[in-house]
Amino acid sequence: LAEALRPWRGKFPSVEVTEQAVIGVAAQHLVEAASDASLVVVGRRNRRAPVGMHIGPVTHAVLHHAAAPVAVVPHD
C-alpha cells in the first residue's frame, strides 16, 4: 500500500495521507475512518450504462453515512 501511494505523496507532499490495511467490511471501516477526516475519496468504475451514475455498495454506504465530505472519483 505504501508503495502504491509513494508517487502521489511525492506529487502532493502537503497532503496528509494515512494508509491502513484492515480486515472486515470495507464500507464500515471507511465510515469509521471518516469520523475525523477532512475528506474521504472513494472510486467508482466507469460503466457505460444508459442512465445515471452507477456506484457500488461501498461507495453508496460511504456517501450516505460518512461524517466527512466525500469525493467520488471515476476510474477505469
VOBA-783584 format. One line per field, with one value per atom (N, C-alpha, C, O): residue number from 1; atom name; x, y negated, z; residue in one letter. Coordinates in nm, 4 decimals. Atoms other than C-alpha are relative to their C-alpha. Last residue first. Example, Ala and Ser with C-alpha at 12.3 -4.5 7.8 and 13.67 -1.06 7.14 Angstrom:
<rs>
resi: c(2 / 2 / 2 / 2 / 1 / 1 / 1 / 1)
name: c(N / CA / C / O / N / CA / C / O)
px: c(-0.0820 / 1.3670 / -0.0770 / -0.0261 / 0.0890 / 1.2300 / 0.0900 / 0.1936)
py: c(0.1190 / 0.1060 / -0.1090 / -0.2198 / 0.1190 / 0.4500 / -0.1200 / -0.1181)
pz: c(-0.0060 / 0.7140 / 0.0730 / 0.0899 / 0.0000 / 0.7800 / 0.0000 / 0.0665)
resn: c(s / s / s / s / a / a / a / a)
</rs>
This chain:
<rs>
resi: c(76 / 76 / 76 / 76 / 75 / 75 / 75 / 75 / 74 / 74 / 74 / 74 / 73 / 73 / 73 / 73 / 72 / 72 / 72 / 72 / 71 / 71 / 71 / 71 / 70 / 70 / 70 / 70 / 69 / 69 / 69 / 69 / 68 / 68 / 68 / 68 / 67 / 67 / 67 / 67 / 66 / 66 / 66 / 66 / 65 / 65 / 65 / 65 / 64 / 64 / 64 / 64 / 63 / 63 / 63 / 63 / 62 / 62 / 62 / 62 / 61 / 61 / 61 / 61 / 60 / 60 / 60 / 60 / 59 / 59 / 59 / 59 / 58 / 58 / 58 / 58 / 57 / 57 / 57 / 57 / 56 / 56 / 56 / 56 / 55 / 55 / 55 / 55 / 54 / 54 / 54 / 54 / 53 / 53 / 53 / 53 / 52 / 52 / 52 / 52 / 51 / 51 / 51 / 51 / 50 / 50 / 50 / 50 / 49 / 49 / 49 / 49 / 48 / 48 / 48 / 48 / 47 / 47 / 47 / 47 / 46 / 46 / 46 / 46 / 45 / 45 / 45 / 45 / 44 / 44 / 44 / 44 / 43 / 43 / 43 / 43 / 42 / 42 / 42 / 42 / 41 / 41 / 41 / 41 / 40 / 40 / 40 / 40 / 39 / 39 / 39 / 39 / 38 / 38 / 38 / 38 / 37 / 37 / 37 / 37 / 36 / 36 / 36 / 36 / 35 / 35 / 35 / 35 / 34 / 34 / 34 / 34 / 33 / 33 / 33 / 33 / 32 / 32 / 32 / 32 / 31 / 31 / 31 / 31 / 30 / 30 / 30 / 30 / 29 / 29 / 29 / 29 / 28 / 28 / 28 / 28 / 27 / 27 / 27 / 27 / 26 / 26 / 26 / 26 / 25 / 25 / 25 / 25 / 24 / 24 / 24 / 24 / 23 / 23 / 23 / 23 / 22 / 22 / 22 / 22 / 21 / 21 / 21 / 21 / 20 / 20 / 20 / 20 / 19 / 19 / 19 / 19 / 18 / 18 / 18 / 18 / 17 / 17 / 17 / 17 / 16 / 16 / 16 / 16 / 15 / 15 / 15 / 15 / 14 / 14 / 14 / 14 / 13 / 13 / 13 / 13 / 12 / 12 / 12 / 12 / 11 / 11 / 11 / 11 / 10 / 10 / 10 / 10 / 9 / 9 / 9 / 9 / 8 / 8 / 8 / 8 / 7 / 7 / 7 / 7 / 6 / 6 / 6 / 6 / 5 / 5 / 5 / 5 / 4 / 4 / 4 / 4 / 3 / 3 / 3 / 3 / 2 / 2 / 2 / 2 / 1 / 1 / 1 / 1)
name: c(N / CA / C / O / N / CA / C / O / N / CA / C / O / N / CA / C / O / N / CA / C / O / N / CA / C / O / N / CA / C / O / N / CA / C / O / N / CA / C / O / N / CA / C / O / N / CA / C / O / N / CA / C / O / N / CA / C / O / N / CA / C / O / N / CA / C / O / N / CA / C / O / N / CA / C / O / N / CA / C / O / N / CA / C / O / N / CA / C / O / N / CA / C / O / N / CA / C / O / N / CA / C / O / N / CA / C / O / N / CA / C / O / N / CA / C / O / N / CA / C / O / N / CA / C / O / N / CA / C / O / N / CA / C / O / N / CA / C / O / N / CA / C / O / N / CA / C / O / N / CA / C / O / N / CA / C / O / N / CA / C / O / N / CA / C / O / N / CA / C / O / N / CA / C / O / N / CA / C / O / N / CA / C / O / N / CA / C / O / N / CA / C / O / N / CA / C / O / N / CA / C / O / N / CA / C / O / N / CA / C / O / N / CA / C / O / N / CA / C / O / N / CA / C / O / N / CA / C / O / N / CA / C / O / N / CA / C / O / N / CA / C / O / N / CA / C / O / N / CA / C / O / N / CA / C / O / N / CA / C / O / N / CA / C / O / N / CA / C / O / N / CA / C / O / N / CA / C / O / N / CA / C / O / N / CA / C / O / N / CA / C / O / N / CA / C / O / N / CA / C / O / N / CA / C / O / N / CA / C / O / N / CA / C / O / N / CA / C / O / N / CA / C / O / N / CA / C / O / N / CA / C / O / N / CA / C / O / N / CA / C / O)
px: c(0.0232 / -1.1405 / 0.0622 / 0.0532 / -0.1220 / -1.1708 / -0.0376 / -0.1475 / 0.0153 / -1.4378 / 0.1358 / 0.2291 / -0.0872 / -1.3592 / -0.0177 / 0.0094 / 0.0076 / -1.6263 / 0.0748 / 0.0388 / -0.0245 / -1.5350 / -0.0025 / 0.0680 / -0.0432 / -1.6915 / 0.0169 / -0.0718 / 0.0332 / -1.7243 / 0.0596 / 0.1658 / -0.0835 / -1.6793 / -0.0532 / -0.1306 / 0.0145 / -1.9419 / 0.0766 / 0.0423 / -0.1240 / -1.9688 / -0.0287 / -0.1117 / -0.0253 / -2.3062 / 0.1253 / 0.1419 / 0.1161 / -2.4779 / 0.0323 / -0.0473 / 0.0718 / -2.1821 / -0.1120 / -0.1354 / -0.0835 / -1.9803 / -0.0698 / -0.0687 / 0.0031 / -2.2608 / 0.0801 / 0.0361 / 0.1350 / -2.3018 / -0.0075 / -0.0601 / 0.0108 / -1.9267 / -0.1355 / -0.1439 / -0.0909 / -1.9168 / -0.0087 / -0.0242 / 0.0554 / -2.2294 / 0.0910 / 0.0418 / 0.0080 / -2.1060 / -0.0501 / -0.0721 / -0.1048 / -2.1821 / -0.0211 / -0.1302 / 0.0122 / -2.3749 / 0.1185 / 0.2340 / -0.1327 / -2.4117 / -0.0148 / -0.0847 / -0.0513 / -2.7356 / 0.1424 / 0.2051 / 0.0586 / -2.8935 / 0.0753 / 0.1039 / 0.0838 / -2.7656 / -0.0515 / -0.0748 / 0.1409 / -2.4787 / -0.0860 / -0.0447 / 0.0763 / -2.1227 / -0.1463 / -0.1939 / 0.0840 / -1.9571 / -0.0824 / -0.1381 / 0.0737 / -1.6670 / -0.0764 / -0.0168 / -0.0384 / -1.5705 / -0.0846 / -0.2035 / 0.1066 / -1.6188 / 0.0459 / 0.1131 / 0.0046 / -1.3604 / -0.1270 / -0.1992 / 0.0326 / -1.3679 / -0.0087 / -0.0341 / 0.0010 / -1.2047 / -0.0260 / 0.0478 / -0.0098 / -1.2882 / -0.0108 / -0.1041 / 0.0586 / -1.2157 / 0.0200 / 0.1261 / 0.0407 / -1.1225 / -0.0715 / -0.1572 / -0.0662 / -1.1158 / -0.0499 / -0.1609 / -0.0937 / -1.2055 / 0.0791 / 0.1883 / 0.0464 / -1.5232 / 0.0945 / 0.0499 / 0.0433 / -1.4234 / -0.0390 / -0.0562 / -0.1187 / -1.2266 / -0.0376 / 0.0391 / -0.0641 / -1.5480 / 0.1225 / 0.1429 / 0.0881 / -1.7265 / 0.0599 / 0.0563 / -0.0122 / -1.4319 / -0.0865 / -0.0431 / -0.1306 / -1.4154 / 0.0165 / 0.0705 / 0.0011 / -1.7898 / 0.1329 / 0.1339 / 0.0825 / -1.7800 / 0.0011 / 0.0110 / -0.0660 / -1.4889 / -0.0808 / -0.0253 / 0.0923 / -1.6448 / 0.0575 / 0.0720 / 0.1393 / -1.3669 / -0.0786 / -0.0422 / 0.0828 / -0.9900 / -0.1424 / -0.1650 / 0.0829 / -0.7798 / -0.0778 / -0.0913 / 0.0603 / -0.4958 / -0.0741 / -0.0168 / 0.0361 / -0.4175 / -0.0650 / -0.1571 / 0.0330 / -0.2586 / -0.0260 / 0.0395 / -0.0201 / -0.2784 / -0.0395 / -0.1527 / 0.0620 / -0.2287 / 0.0326 / 0.1476 / -0.0222 / -0.1559 / -0.0784 / -0.1991 / 0.1228 / -0.1498 / 0.0337 / 0.1144 / 0.0699 / 0.1440 / -0.1306 / -0.1939 / -0.0592 / 0.3676 / -0.0738 / -0.0572 / 0.0774 / 0.1394 / 0.0498 / -0.0206 / 0.0637 / 0.3469 / -0.0745 / -0.0817 / -0.1026 / 0.5816 / -0.0591 / -0.0048 / -0.0600 / 0.2946 / 0.1079 / 0.1218 / 0.0956 / 0.1192 / 0.0509 / 0.0312 / -0.0027 / 0.4202 / -0.0918 / -0.0590 / -0.1251 / 0.4569 / 0.0004 / 0.0377 / 0.0245 / 0.0918 / 0.1229 / 0.1104 / 0.0987 / 0.1294 / -0.0249 / -0.0545 / -0.0651 / 0.4496 / -0.0955 / -0.0541 / -0.0898 / 0.2791 / 0.0676 / 0.0848 / 0.0831 / 0.0000 / 0.0870 / 0.0613)
py: c(-0.1172 / -0.2518 / 0.1217 / 0.2307 / -0.0588 / -0.5301 / 0.1203 / 0.1745 / -0.1105 / -0.7642 / 0.0474 / -0.0316 / 0.0179 / -0.9676 / 0.1192 / 0.2331 / -0.1250 / -1.0067 / -0.0226 / -0.1088 / 0.0212 / -1.2796 / 0.1357 / 0.2278 / -0.1158 / -1.2506 / -0.0425 / -0.1050 / 0.0095 / -1.5257 / 0.1180 / 0.1695 / 0.0932 / -1.3975 / -0.0136 / 0.0703 / 0.1323 / -1.2391 / -0.1063 / -0.2244 / 0.0641 / -0.9329 / -0.1394 / -0.2129 / -0.0111 / -0.7536 / -0.0705 / -0.0845 / 0.0198 / -0.8117 / -0.0058 / -0.0587 / 0.1233 / -0.8653 / -0.0294 / -0.1450 / 0.1117 / -0.5952 / -0.1331 / -0.2227 / 0.0066 / -0.3420 / -0.1187 / -0.1885 / 0.0400 / -0.4141 / -0.0171 / -0.1172 / 0.1434 / -0.3957 / -0.0524 / -0.1609 / 0.0664 / -0.0544 / -0.1513 / -0.2244 / 0.0062 / 0.0716 / -0.0695 / -0.1324 / -0.1270 / -0.0141 / -0.0180 / -0.1306 / -0.0168 / -0.3235 / 0.1345 / 0.1914 / -0.1237 / -0.3647 / 0.0136 / 0.0143 / -0.0373 / -0.7181 / 0.1231 / 0.1193 / 0.0233 / -0.7556 / 0.0439 / 0.1134 / 0.1024 / -0.6064 / -0.0055 / 0.0976 / 0.0968 / -0.4162 / -0.1133 / -0.2238 / -0.0307 / -0.2479 / -0.1080 / -0.2236 / 0.0593 / -0.2534 / 0.0424 / 0.1326 / -0.1000 / -0.1832 / -0.0703 / -0.1776 / 0.0584 / -0.3925 / 0.1123 / 0.2001 / -0.0405 / -0.2248 / -0.0736 / -0.0973 / -0.0751 / -0.4118 / 0.0311 / -0.0496 / -0.0135 / -0.5403 / 0.0676 / 0.1302 / -0.1364 / -0.6733 / 0.0034 / -0.0985 / -0.0189 / -0.9834 / 0.1471 / 0.2342 / -0.1419 / -1.0823 / 0.0113 / -0.0415 / -0.0400 / -1.4408 / 0.1499 / 0.2034 / 0.1236 / -1.6231 / 0.0297 / -0.0466 / 0.0338 / -1.3004 / -0.1342 / -0.1773 / 0.1099 / -1.2559 / -0.0399 / -0.0959 / 0.0793 / -1.0459 / -0.1150 / -0.2179 / 0.1332 / -0.9353 / -0.0884 / -0.2090 / 0.0816 / -0.6393 / -0.1438 / -0.2364 / 0.0246 / -0.4916 / -0.0909 / -0.1822 / 0.0912 / -0.5332 / -0.0331 / -0.1486 / 0.1329 / -0.3775 / -0.1021 / -0.2152 / 0.0561 / -0.0790 / -0.1410 / -0.2277 / 0.0301 / -0.0140 / -0.0637 / -0.1615 / 0.1183 / -0.0376 / -0.0414 / -0.1601 / 0.1219 / 0.2044 / -0.1258 / -0.2242 / 0.0654 / 0.4791 / -0.1364 / -0.2247 / 0.0189 / 0.6756 / -0.0674 / -0.0610 / -0.1125 / 0.6968 / -0.0267 / -0.0690 / -0.0633 / 0.3831 / 0.1164 / 0.1273 / -0.1206 / 0.2210 / 0.0704 / 0.0982 / -0.1006 / -0.1353 / 0.1164 / 0.0972 / -0.1297 / -0.4204 / 0.0991 / 0.0974 / -0.1077 / -0.7739 / 0.1296 / 0.1440 / -0.1261 / -1.0565 / 0.1034 / 0.1176 / -0.1074 / -1.4177 / 0.1237 / 0.1165 / -0.0723 / -1.6383 / 0.1147 / 0.2019 / 0.0704 / -1.8843 / 0.0694 / 0.0288 / -0.0208 / -1.6443 / -0.0690 / -0.0292 / 0.0880 / -1.6274 / 0.0121 / 0.0667 / 0.1036 / -1.4812 / -0.1028 / -0.2203 / 0.0849 / -1.2872 / -0.1161 / -0.2266 / 0.0759 / -1.1548 / -0.0940 / -0.2064 / 0.1060 / -1.0571 / -0.0852 / -0.2067 / 0.1056 / -0.8615 / -0.1174 / -0.2322 / 0.0755 / -0.6780 / -0.1080 / -0.2216 / 0.1408 / -0.5731 / -0.0889 / -0.2112 / 0.0518 / -0.2364 / -0.1494 / -0.2212 / 0.0108 / -0.1661 / -0.0582 / -0.1383 / 0.1157 / -0.2408 / -0.0230 / -0.1370 / 0.1196 / 0.0000 / -0.1253 / -0.2198)
pz: c(0.0842 / -1.5485 / 0.0611 / 0.0045 / 0.0553 / -1.2929 / -0.0855 / -0.0731 / 0.0947 / -1.1598 / -0.0515 / -0.0663 / 0.1164 / -0.8480 / -0.0940 / -0.0559 / 0.0762 / -0.5811 / -0.1310 / -0.2113 / 0.1425 / -0.3328 / -0.0678 / -0.0266 / 0.0789 / 0.0133 / -0.1455 / -0.2037 / 0.1422 / 0.2741 / -0.0770 / -0.0419 / 0.0768 / 0.6276 / -0.1425 / -0.1887 / -0.0602 / 0.8562 / -0.0789 / -0.0733 / -0.0452 / 0.6338 / 0.0551 / 0.0018 / -0.1430 / 0.6260 / 0.0503 / 0.1715 / -0.0872 / 0.2930 / 0.1486 / 0.2263 / 0.0332 / 0.0619 / 0.0997 / 0.1351 / -0.0449 / 0.2415 / -0.0289 / 0.0555 / -0.1464 / 0.2028 / 0.0517 / 0.1430 / -0.0410 / -0.1700 / 0.1523 / 0.2008 / 0.0267 / -0.2297 / 0.0443 / 0.1019 / -0.0941 / -0.0629 / -0.0177 / 0.0801 / -0.1351 / -0.2408 / 0.1010 / 0.1947 / -0.0705 / -0.5888 / 0.1421 / 0.1867 / -0.1003 / -0.7880 / 0.0687 / 0.0662 / -0.0757 / -1.1103 / 0.0941 / 0.0516 / -0.0456 / -1.2367 / 0.0879 / 0.1891 / -0.1345 / -1.4243 / 0.0260 / -0.0539 / -0.0871 / -1.7342 / 0.1322 / 0.1930 / 0.0695 / -2.0389 / 0.0887 / 0.0397 / -0.0229 / -1.8595 / -0.0649 / -0.0733 / 0.1096 / -1.9865 / 0.0136 / -0.0553 / 0.0660 / -1.6588 / -0.1057 / -0.0821 / 0.1120 / -1.5365 / -0.0682 / -0.1306 / 0.1351 / -1.2116 / -0.1020 / -0.0804 / 0.0648 / -0.8895 / -0.1404 / -0.2045 / 0.1448 / -0.6514 / -0.0466 / 0.0310 / 0.0407 / -0.2991 / -0.1519 / -0.2161 / 0.1448 / -0.1541 / -0.0286 / 0.0173 / 0.0327 / 0.2031 / -0.1515 / -0.2119 / 0.1273 / 0.3031 / -0.0168 / 0.0153 / 0.0670 / 0.6223 / -0.1308 / -0.1753 / 0.1265 / 0.8207 / -0.0518 / -0.0206 / -0.0259 / 1.1880 / -0.1247 / -0.1147 / -0.1147 / 1.1571 / 0.0329 / 0.0839 / 0.0424 / 0.8058 / 0.1172 / 0.0996 / 0.0235 / 0.9449 / -0.0367 / -0.0102 / -0.1294 / 1.0863 / -0.0161 / 0.0639 / -0.0725 / 0.7516 / 0.1367 / 0.1793 / 0.0585 / 0.5708 / 0.0719 / 0.0939 / -0.0351 / 0.8064 / -0.0552 / 0.0135 / -0.1432 / 0.7766 / 0.0422 / 0.1170 / -0.0213 / 0.3979 / 0.1470 / 0.1779 / 0.0474 / 0.3730 / 0.0309 / 0.0798 / 0.0929 / 0.5874 / -0.0392 / 0.0453 / -0.0370 / 0.7517 / -0.1103 / -0.2277 / 0.0424 / 0.7569 / 0.0454 / 0.1588 / -0.1030 / 0.7741 / -0.0608 / -0.1826 / 0.0557 / 0.5810 / 0.1128 / 0.2182 / -0.0988 / 0.6816 / -0.0719 / -0.1513 / 0.0588 / 0.4951 / 0.1122 / 0.2165 / -0.0963 / 0.6266 / -0.0671 / -0.1133 / 0.0387 / 0.3806 / 0.1064 / 0.1479 / -0.0973 / 0.4694 / -0.0412 / -0.0644 / -0.0326 / 0.1614 / 0.0949 / 0.0626 / -0.1080 / 0.1612 / 0.0413 / 0.1387 / -0.1323 / -0.0333 / 0.1145 / 0.2298 / -0.0873 / -0.3380 / 0.1441 / 0.2290 / 0.0815 / -0.6233 / 0.0850 / 0.0490 / 0.0596 / -0.3987 / -0.0770 / -0.0767 / -0.1105 / -0.1876 / -0.0525 / -0.0043 / -0.0330 / -0.5079 / 0.1152 / 0.1171 / 0.1029 / -0.6356 / 0.0335 / 0.0037 / 0.0074 / -0.2990 / -0.1093 / -0.0800 / -0.0312 / -0.2621 / -0.0190 / -0.0241 / 0.0949 / -0.4372 / 0.0207 / -0.0748 / 0.1304 / -0.2420 / -0.1048 / -0.1886 / -0.0063 / 0.0898 / -0.1355 / -0.1785 / 0.0000 / 0.0000 / 0.0000 / -0.0745)
resn: c(d / d / d / d / h / h / h / h / p / p / p / p / v / v / v / v / v / v / v / v / a / a / a / a / v / v / v / v / p / p / p / p / a / a / a / a / a / a / a / a / a / a / a / a / h / h / h / h / h / h / h / h / l / l / l / l / v / v / v / v / a / a / a / a / h / h / h / h / t / t / t / t / v / v / v / v / p / p / p / p / g / g / g / g / i / i / i / i / h / h / h / h / m / m / m / m / g / g / g / g / v / v / v / v / p / p / p / p / a / a / a / a / r / r / r / r / r / r / r / r / n / n / n / n / r / r / r / r / r / r / r / r / g / g / g / g / v / v / v / v / v / v / v / v / v / v / v / v / l / l / l / l / s / s / s / s / a / a / a / a / d / d / d / d / s / s / s / s / a / a / a / a / a / a / a / a / e / e / e / e / v / v / v / v / l / l / l / l / h / h / h / h / q / q / q / q / a / a / a / a / a / a / a / a / v / v / v / v / g / g / g / g / i / i / i / i / v / v / v / v / a / a / a / a / q / q / q / q / e / e / e / e / t / t / t / t / v / v / v / v / e / e / e / e / v / v / v / v / s / s / s / s / p / p / p / p / f / f / f / f / k / k / k / k / g / g / g / g / r / r / r / r / w / w / w / w / p / p / p / p / r / r / r / r / l / l / l / l / a / a / a / a / e / e / e / e / a / a / a / a / l / l / l / l)
</rs>
